[in-house]
């Protein structure tokens, strides 16, 4: 049987002018701490499914939440929070773990608590969070994504090959490409094309930038009058049954009054 180790999460503070004790900790707070530590140790569904037994108890010493589990998991926990303490940031952690430590940081500031993380794998206090620390994840300004864009090509070429389109939603966009991509096929200037591109999207504005061409999509809307006439013929018998067409159209558009 694998050797056991221990993780301790200690909350130090005051309640109504008195030192915090386990009797001041509500069961909802206990449940939240247990869930957060489990998620920090085993952030994915598969890891939770295969995780080892974890036992728990709460003790005096303000309020100490104690978790007993295999020493290998304790060492991993100790390494992660130790690295947070060394770097003074949670930016390097995956989103789930960073979010959990941000929750502890918010709680420390809101309730003026000192939260200490330590383990049996180290004699030192591994990580301390209080109202003066700043363990918040810096949100990125952009995300990588793919785009399908349509617009009129108004310029292409250049020393660093690229082309420019005017898109109805985002305005003027510059898209980098290779010489081969630009020279392939017909001249595209002043024609409407679709573009499959990869790039970045601003989280604040939603506008794409740093775009790179994957491939062109030829824009070729087809109007089939015979198909439209057929659809009109099919719909006419039902339309004739509507007493007030204007009122019906208004309701379809979402402008009608409903009881």
Secondary structure, DSSP 8 states (H G I E B T S, - for coil): ---EEEEEEEEE-EETTEE--GGGS-HHHHHHHHHHHHHHHS-SHHHHHT----EEEEEETTEEEEEEEEHHHHHHHHHHHHHHHHHT-STTS-HHHHHHHHHHHHHHHHHT-EEEEEETT-SS--EEE-TT--------SEEEEEEEEEEEEEEEETTTTEEEEEETTTEEEEEE--HHHHHSSS--TTSEEEEEEEEEEETTT--EEEEEEEEEEE------HHHHHHHHHHHHHHHTT-S-HHHHHHHHTT-S---
